[in-house]
Amino acid sequence: MNSPRTPRSRPGLLAGLGLLPGLGLLVALALVARGVAAVAPIPALLAAVLVGVVLANTVGVPTRFEPGVGTYTLWLEVGIVLMGVRVSLDALLDAGPRLLVTVVGVVVFTLAVAELLARGFHLQRRLGSLVAAGASVCGVSAVVAVAGAIRADEDHVAYATSTILLFDALTLFTYPALGHALDLPDRVFGIWAGLTMFSTGPVTAAGFAYSEVAGQWATVAKLARNVLLGGLVVVYSVLYADASSRAGSESSASFLRSLWDSFPKFVLGFLSLVVLASAGVFTDAELALVERTYRSAFLVAFAGLGTSVAVSDLRATGIRPLAVLALTLGVVSAVSLVVVQSVF
């Protein structure tokens, strides 16, 4: 007699069900944020971050909710992909060459400034490189990716990550305020934020808090930076490789694999929707539906982003990494703003 078969989908189904409490919490936080924005002079996306921060640092997120809440990065990527329907291909192509050159220049400049400051403040070499990677490309994601390439220890990763998170929280609110104080045009503010803020979530939130156009350009500029992560990992791998391992690290197959592994795949989806929307594939009703969907995805994602900000962890940030990042951000932001205003 054949033994009864266990459905193969059951483990996946159980895992999916385990996400539901946390997803429900994210939706509830998003609705609360929408209500706050309706009665207070604050954009809904920033309200979502604040609601998440308050929850995480008061009652906390219960353990059973953590798996679902942790999916907020997925909803951020979904929102970015769907936002492609509202980005003009003509505008993207017009600014593309200038934007790419500016992005590469700012990333290289940021790396140089951060590495020099790290040496000036006598940071341990690997810690300095982690801070420089996080500041130059994509925040915590770059820290984690480069940490494996340079064999950094857990303490260095913790210091660099907590320092990046602190500045993510600060710039999320200070950048829009500073942009309004300087009366920056929407596109200028968006590109400036996308070039100089650290992590993708805060960049997108700050951009859309400023305006719809600023949010789109901030996201585009940040995605262009993110694409450079693969190359950054390869560069640091070579710099930290010893003589015996360097030959293997320089093979073309290894180089291409590192690039692809670090490449943010959702960028391809974003570009695909930009092209499809510009080709007139979608009707006005479909475009409106997609727009409502990506706005909702962002609201849920930023509520989750807020829950990731733990004040107790930020207190453990070391003074010297903090000083290096603060000076790097100040120098790069000032120089980049002048460049962006002159180029765009």
N, C-alpha and C positions, 0 to 999 in steps of 0.2 A: 504494500500500500504506500502510495506517495504521501510524504509528509506535507502538511499545509504550507503554502508559501506566504511569507511575510511581504506585503506590498513594499516595493523598493522606494516608493515615494514617501513612506511614513516618516523616516528621519528628517527629510526636507520639510515635510508638512509640520512636524512638531517644532522644528526650528523656526519656521515661519510663524506659527502660533505664539511662540515665545517672544516674538517681536511686537505683537499686538499691544500689550500694555504700554510699552514705551512709545509706540507710534501714536496711541491714543493720547498720551500725555503731551507729546509734541503738538498735536492738533489743538488740544485744550489750551496750551500756552499761546499758540498762534491766535486763537480766538480772543483770549484775554488781551493780547497785545493790540489786536484790532480795536477792541473796546477802549483801551487806554488811549490809542491814537485818535479816537473819535471825540474824546473829551479833553485832551491835553495837546499842547502845541509841540508834538514830537512825531516824527515819521514812524509809521507802523513797523518798519524793519528794525529801527533802533529800539523801539518799544519791545519788540520780540527778544532782542538781545538782553535788555534790562530785566525783563520778566524771567528769562532763563538764569541770569546771574543771581537774582534775588532768591529764586527757588534753590539753586545749587548751594548757596552760601548761608541759608537759613535752615530749612527742614532737610535739605539734601534730596538727592534722587534715590529712591529705594532700589535695592539690588535687582529686583525682578523687572524694573523698568529700564535698567541700563542698556541691555541689548538693543531695544528698539530706539532709545534715545541716541545711541551711538550711530544710527543710520543717517544722522543729519548731514554728514558729508555726501552721502548718496543723493539726497534731495537738493543739495547745493549744486552738484554736477548736473542733475536733471534740469534744474532751473536755468543753468548756464546754457545747456544744449538747446532748450526750447526758446531761450531769449534770442537765438540766432534768427528767428523769423522777423525780428524787429530791427535788425542791424542791416543797414544799406550796403549792398555789395559795392556799389559805385563809390560810396564814401570810404569803404574799407580799402578798396584798390587805390583810391586817390591818396590816402594817408599811409598806405602800407609800406612803401619803401622808406619813407621818412621815419615811420614809427619803428620799423625793424632796426634801422641804423641807430636810432635813439635808444631803443631797448638794449641793444648789445653794448652801446657806449656806457649807459648808466650802470648796467650789471658789472662790467669790467671796472668802472670807476669805483663802484661800491665795494667790490672785492678788494681793490687796492687800498682804499681808505680804511676799511675794517681790519685788514691784515696788518697794516702799518700801525694803527692804533693799538691793536692787540699786542704787538711787540713793544710799543711804547709803554703800555700798562703792565708789561711783563706777565701776560697771560700764558699759561702752558700752551705749547704750539698747537696741539690738537683742539683744545678748547677754543683758541682763537680762530681756527679754521671753521669750526662748527658755527660760531657766531657770525663769521663772514659769509658763510654759505646761506644761513638763514636770512640775513639782511639783504643779500644780493638777488636771490631768486624766488624762493617760495616758502619762507618761514619755517615752521616746524617740519614740514615735509622734506625740505632740503637738509635740515639738521639730521633727521633720521636716515636719509639716503646717504649722505656723506659720512655719517658715523660708521657705517659698515665698511665703506671704502677705505677709511683711514684707521680703522681698528681703535676707535675712541672708546674709553671706558664709560660705564653707566653714569658715574658722577658728572663727567663732562657733558653727556647728553642731557642729563637732568638740569644742569645749570644753564646750558644754552637754550633748552626748550622753555624753561620757566621765564627766562629773560625775554625771549621772543613773544611769549604769551602776554607778558606784562605790557609790552609796547603795542601788541595787537589791540588790547583793551583800551589803551590810552589814545592811540591814533584813530580808532573807530569813531570816537566822539570829538576829538580835537581837530581832525582834518576838515570835516564839514564846517565847523565853526570858523576855522581859519580861512577857508575858501570864501565864505560869505563876508568875512571881515575885509578880505582883499578884493572882493567883488570880482572873482575869477569867472570867466566865461565857462559854460558847462563842459565843453570839450577839453579845454585847458585843465580844468580841475580834475576831470576824469582821468586823463592821460597822466597827469602829475601824481595822482593817488595810485594809479596802477603801476607806475614806475618806482615808487618809493616806499609805499606801505609794504608790510612783510607777507602776510598770509592771504590766501584767496578769499576766504569768507569775510574778514573785515574789510578788504578792499571793495568787494561787491556791495556790502552793506553801506559803507561810507559813500560810495558813488551814488547809489540809488537814494540815499538820504538827502543828497544834494539836489539831484534831479534825475529824471528818466534818462536824458541824454548823457549826463555825467556817469550814470551807472553803467550804461552800455560801453562807453569808451574806457572806463576804469577796468571793466571786465576784459575787454579786448587787449588792453595793454598788459594786464596781469597774465593773461593766457600766453601772450608772446614771451613773457619772462619765464613762465613755467616750462615752456618747451625747451628752454636751455638747461634744464636740470640734468638731463642725460649727459650732456657735454661736461657740465660741472663735475659730476661724479667721476667721469673718466679722467679729467684733469687732476683731481685730487688723488685718484687711485695711482696715477703715474708719479705724482710728486711724492707720495708716501711709500711707494713700492721700493723694496730693497733690490739690490742688483740681481739676486737669484730669481726673483719673481717678475722683474720688469719685462723681460723678454716675452713672457706669456701674456702680460697685460697689454702689450702693444699689438697683438694680433688683430687683424681686421675683424674677424668673427667676434672676438671678445668686445671690441669697441662697439660694433653694431648692436650686439646683444645688450650692452649696458645702456646704449641710447634708447633702445626700444623698451626695455624694462622700466626706465624712468620717465618715458614719454607719457604725458597725461592723455589717455586715449579718448576721453570725452571731448577733447578739442576737435577731433574729426567729426563728431556728431554736430557740434556747434557750426563748423564750417559748412557741413552738408546742408543744414537748414538755412544758413545764409544764402547759399546758392539757389536752393529750391524756392525760397520765398521771393528772391529777386527775379526768378524766372516766371513768377506768377502761377505757381503750382497750386497755391492755397487760395480759397475764396476769402472774402472779407469776414464772413461769419467764422470760418475756421481759424483765421488769424486772431480774431477776438477771443476765441476759446483757448487757443494756445497761450495768448498773453495772460489771460486769467489764471491759467494753470501754472505758468512759470512764476507769477507773482505769489501764488499760494505756496508753491514749492520753496521759494525764497523765505517766506514767512516762517514756515515750519523749520527750515534749515537754520535760520538765525536764532530761533528759540533754542534749538539744540546747541548752537554755537555758544550761547550764553551759559548753558549748563556746564560747559567745559572750562569755564573761568573759575578757578578755585583760589580764593584770596589767600588761604593758608599756604598753598604751594608757592604763590608769588612772593610771599615773605621770605622764602628761602633763597631768593635770587642774590647772587654775590654782587658786591659793590663794583668790582672791576669789570665784569662782563656788562653790567648795567651802564657803566660809564662809557665803555667802548661803543655799545649800541646807541646810546644817547647822542654821542658826538658824531657817530657815523650817520645817524638819521638826520641830525641837524645840518651837517655839511652837504650830504647828498640831496636832501630836500631843497635846500637853498639853491644849489647849483642847477638841479634838475628843473626847478620852477623857471629859472631864467632861460634855460634851454627850450623848454616846452613853449613858453610864451613867444620866443623868437621864431621857433620852427612851425608852430601850429597856430 
